[in-house]
Amino acid sequence: MRRIFYALILVGLFLGTTGNLCELTQAESKSRGASEQKYIKVLVKRKPADKDWKLRDTRTIELLDDFQPGSKKIPYSKYGGRVDCKAEAKGYFYPKKLADRWWLVDPDGNLFIHVGVCSVYQGKSEMSRKSSEEKFGTPRKWAEFSTSILAEYGFNGTGGWSDAELLRETPHTPAYTLSWNFMGSFGKSKKLTWQEPGHLGYPNRCIPVFHPDFEKFCDEYAKQISATRDDPWLIGHFSDNELPVVSDMLDRSFKLDANDPDIRYGCEAAKKWLNKKKGKQASPKDITDADRQAFLEYALDRYFRITTNAIRKYDPHHLCLGPRLHGRSLRLPHIFRAAGKYLDVIAVNYYGAWGPDADRMAMWSRESGRPFMITEFYAKGHDSGLPNNTGAGWLVQTQKDRGRFYQHFTMGLLESKGCVGWHWFKYRDNNPEDLSTDPSNRDSNKGIVDYQYKPYIALLEDMKKLNNEVYALIDYFDSN
């Protein structure tokens, strides 16, 4: 009889009712020994086309043994740092390792974790701007609404592609980052790029980092950065977004068009590098896996050096965060070694993992010698009414499940000791009718508010529970 009972529960769950499962599993987990990790189960899909929903272990703040939310009152600085833990005040954000944990330090010398949301802006298309104007009347009122939502639910800043100039003039000024496109703009100037879902494409997936004009272009491009060089609310700069980082860049470079006046430099650089390494006139058939790794590190070292030097020339105060590494590059230690030579904090867009991988995060910090910041992650709700066909985030059944995913993922980040912040992607849902947007941002429930700016309260309440306990959770994890 008991088997029939549980079978009926599972049938109901796979038809889309997750609430009973979460309640049952949570109740069962509370009866276990205090030393066992407790989880609830959440139904998820990687893609809407996937046939079946699959159960994932999910940890929420209520399931932590001996942790009482709200019991530890930690006062905040105006930036959102914890005033009970001090370091040297430098007037700007900077990273610091204390014992075995990385932190940011806010301009007043308080230890700080950046908890932000990406894309807090009205939108680039006429359709997006028009809907914001109809709702709020003026950009200033839109900004005041947006920053008040962030503050109410425990976020202390904004991530990439946010309207920092407008947002920082509101009563709830956020600590912010700025997004730039050094390689992307250079590639466009040479007509070497095209739009792909989420990022730009390049010939044979090889960035033109060996082009002789790249360094001069970066110096000129970086001059615009000086406008915010004295703003203490600015955390730092992203140099690009999701550059293609392919393990076989050396092989691909050999296949670039040697007769194209702008593409040929990649081919020439690869041949010269391989000949020097082999001590002879080499060919693609001589390439080993060790060569591939070494050449990719060599190419990325050049990118990091040129872009970081350009940024620091015109803004010596704020952090260099890099090009938002993603995908397969997150598995490659040599990429993080190259990044760590130049960047202050390494930005990572992290998809494909229900929870962050502890070993992988340890590798990032170990190989780079630097902290990291997760600059994109999210889940989409099946209950939003949106098709949810685009984007890399997980698909879950409800807004409550989105909040559970947020807690599960961010607690894993806090445990890592190398993470100094995260940015949820993103502020506002996609509009399926707006076909002028990037192909990866067309029809999905990624926002903390819907397209008409209605907040997803179930999601936000669970986000708030975690956000308000960030520093208390760090103390909890570090003491266990």
Secondary structure, 3 states (H helix, E strand, C coil): CHHHHHHHHHHHHHCCCCHHHHHHHHHHHHCCCCCCCCCEEEEEECCCCCCCCEEEEECCHHHCCCCCCCCCCCCECCCCCEEEEECCCCCCCEEEEECCEEEEECCCCEEECEEEECCCCCCCCHHHHHHHHHHHCCHHHHHHHHHHHHHHCCCCEECCCCCHHHHCCCCCCCEEEEECCHHHHHHHHCCCCEEECCEEECHHHCCCCCCCCHHHHHHHHHHHHHHHCCCCCEEEEECCCCCCCCCCHHHHHHCCCCCCCCCHHHHHHHHHHHHHHHCCCCCHHHCCHHHHHHHHHHHHHHHHHHHHHHHHHHCCCCEEEECCECHHHHHCHHHHHHHHCCCCCEEEECCCCCCCCHHHHHHHHHHHCCCEEEEECCEEEHHHCCCCCCCCCEEECCHHHHHHHHHHHHHHHHHHCCEEEEEECCCECCCCCCCCCCCCCCCCCCCCECCCCCECHHHHHHHHHHHCCHHHHHHHHHHC
